[in-house]
Amino acid sequence: MRKLLTILGPTASGKTTLAAHVAVVADAEIISGDSRQVYRRMDIGTGKDLCDYTVGDKLIPYHLIDICEPGTKYNLFEYQRDFLTAYEDITARGNNTILCGGTGLYIESVLKGYQLSPVPQNEELRKRLEGKSLEELTVILEDLKQRTGGNMHNRSDVDTAQRAIRAIEIEEYNLLHPVPDREFPAIDSVIVGVDIEREARREKITRRLKSRLEEGMIEEVKGLIGSGIPQENLTYYGLEYKFVTEYVVGLITYEEMFTRLEIAIHQFAKRQMTWFRGMERRGFHIHWINALHPMEEKVRQVLDIWNCP
């Protein structure tokens, strides 16, 4: 089984629980493929569900979760670096590796071996862009991507003005400094996708959102703000942190927060599936299995796919 196994799927598909159950049988460790679970103390809003990594009495080793402080801007370049370190360490110890997550860009970047370089902040550029509307920033970004040959794969680059400015910063840097070749190997992987029927996904998203609010997601956001993280920094992380922060500071009611957040998560899951279908068009073969099948059957299916020569 030594080849990497990747388990991907949209939010609420149960991919992490499945990965943990497969890991028990396969003596594997899990590397997270989630762009937000890297942040400490951002647990409920990012859906870490760390209890999922315990199957029976066995704790599955996991990596790239809780590795940096909230308020920082962890990026794709850092993820590639940290993934490779974890992957090589697991492999050197003779264990199998499962990459599991829903951030398609992060997953694709390590499987395809994107050649990246770190992009420093450009304070002069940021001052020029300060005060521009999200619509104006989006037009600037789209123009830059056309000039650099980039693609607007989804709208995640322009969820907020902060994200749009950072994306413009990266594109302008790449325009002026063509990305040098950087040694990062494309990693051969068996890829399993967890497919959940649309209505079942919507029902599970709504149920899980209610549960997370009851478990303390609002208190989590209050604690982050109380620890000194500016409100505008929290909105950078999108979805839960954007809408819950707006509720906490009094900009919207609880009902407005719940409705907007529910809609945003549904839209996010749809964008995730769009990315995964795009991966298939870009040459990745994804073996899709039904999320609603019994766990024992799903584990057997994954192991059969992983073991197939």
Residue pairs with C-beta under 8 A, 6 or more apart in sequence:
1 26
1 28
1 96
1 306
1 307
2 91
2 96
3 188
3 189
3 190
3 306
4 87
4 97
4 98
4 99
4 187
4 188
4 189
4 190
5 22
5 26
5 28
5 96
5 97
5 98
5 99
5 189
5 190
5 192
5 302
5 306
6 33
6 98
6 99
6 100
6 107
6 111
6 189
6 190
6 191
6 192
7 15
7 18
7 19
7 22
7 98
7 99
7 100
7 192
7 193
7 194
7 302
8 15
8 33
8 100
8 101
8 102
8 104
8 107
8 191
8 192
8 193
8 194
8 276
8 286
9 15
9 102
9 193
9 194
9 195
9 196
9 272
9 276
9 291
10 102
10 196
10 201
10 269
10 270
10 272
10 273
10 276
11 47
11 102
11 205
11 265
11 268
11 269
11 272
12 196
12 201
12 204
12 205
12 208
12 269
13 102
13 194
13 195
13 196
13 201
13 291
14 194
14 196
14 291
15 100
15 101
15 102
15 194
16 30
16 49
16 52
16 53
16 100
17 52
17 295
18 194
18 295
18 298
18 299
18 302
19 30
19 98
19 100
20 30
20 52
20 53
20 54
20 55
20 60
21 55
21 295
21 298
21 299
22 28
22 98
22 299
22 302
22 303
22 306
23 29
23 30
23 55
23 60
23 96
23 98
24 55
24 56
24 58
24 60
25 299
25 303
26 96
26 98
26 303
26 306
27 95
27 96
28 60
28 95
28 96
28 97
28 98
29 60
29 61
29 62
29 63
29 90
29 95
29 96
29 97
29 98
30 53
30 60
30 61
30 62
30 63
30 97
30 98
30 99
30 100
31 62
31 63
31 64
31 83
31 86
31 87
31 90
31 97
31 98
31 99
31 100
32 38
32 62
32 63
32 64
32 65
32 100
32 101
33 99
33 100
33 101
33 102
33 103
33 106
33 107
34 46
34 65
34 101
34 102
34 103
34 106
35 74
35 79
35 103
35 105
35 106
36 42
36 45
36 46
36 237
37 46
37 47
37 48
37 64
37 65
37 66
37 101
38 64
38 65
38 66
38 67
38 68
38 74
38 79
39 46
39 66
39 68
39 69
39 70
39 72
39 74
39 237
40 66
40 67
40 68
40 69
40 70
41 70
41 220
41 223
41 224
41 227
42 70
42 220
42 224
42 237
42 241
43 50
43 220
44 212
44 215
44 216
44 217
44 220
44 240
45 212
45 217
45 220
45 221
45 237
45 239
45 240
45 241
45 244
46 237
46 240
47 208
47 212
48 65
48 66
50 62
50 65
53 59
53 60
53 62
54 60
63 86
63 90
64 79
64 82
64 83
64 86
67 82
68 74
70 224
70 229
70 233
70 234
70 237
71 229
71 230
71 233
73 166
73 236
75 118
75 119
76 105
76 106
76 109
76 114
76 116
77 116
77 117
77 118
77 119
78 118
79 106
79 109
79 110
80 109
80 110
80 114
80 116
80 184
83 99
83 110
84 110
84 184
87 97
87 110
87 187
90 96
90 97
91 97
99 107
99 110
99 111
99 189
101 107
102 272
104 272
104 275
104 276
104 278
104 279
105 153
105 156
105 275
108 114
108 275
108 279
108 282
108 284
109 116
110 184
110 187
111 186
111 187
111 189
111 191
111 284
112 186
112 282
113 184
113 185
113 186
113 187
114 184
115 179
115 180
115 181
115 182
115 184
116 179
116 182
116 184
117 177
117 179
117 180
117 182
119 169
119 170
119 173
119 174
120 173
121 169
122 169
122 172
122 173
125 168
125 169
125 172
126 165
126 169
129 137
129 140
129 165
129 168
132 140
132 161
133 161
134 158
134 160
134 161
134 164
137 158
137 161
137 164
137 165
137 168
138 158
138 164
140 168
141 152
141 157
141 158
141 164
141 167
141 168
141 171
142 152
144 150
144 168
144 171
144 172
144 175
145 151
145 152
145 171
147 171
147 175
148 171
148 174
148 175
150 171
150 174
153 275
153 278
154 271
154 274
154 275
155 271
156 163
156 238
156 271
157 163
157 164
157 167
158 164
158 167
159 238
159 242
160 235
160 236
160 238
160 242
162 232
162 235
162 236
163 236
163 238
190 287
190 305
190 306
190 308
191 284
191 285
191 286
191 287
192 286
192 287
192 288
192 289
192 301
192 302
192 305
192 306
193 276
193 286
193 287
193 288
193 289
194 288
194 289
194 291
194 298
195 288
195 289
195 290
195 291
196 204
196 290
196 291
196 292
197 291
197 292
200 291
200 292
201 269
202 266
205 262
205 265
205 266
205 269
206 262
209 258
209 261
209 262
209 265
212 240
213 258
217 240
217 244
218 244
218 247
218 248
221 234
221 240
221 241
221 244
221 245
221 248
222 248
224 234
224 241
225 231
225 234
225 245
225 248
225 249
231 245
231 249
234 241
234 242
234 245
235 241
235 242
235 245
235 246
238 264
239 261
239 264
239 265
239 268
240 261
242 264
243 252
243 257
243 260
243 261
243 264
244 257
244 261
246 252
246 257
247 253
247 254
247 256
247 257
252 260
276 286
279 286
280 286
287 305
289 298
289 301
289 302
290 298
291 298
293 301
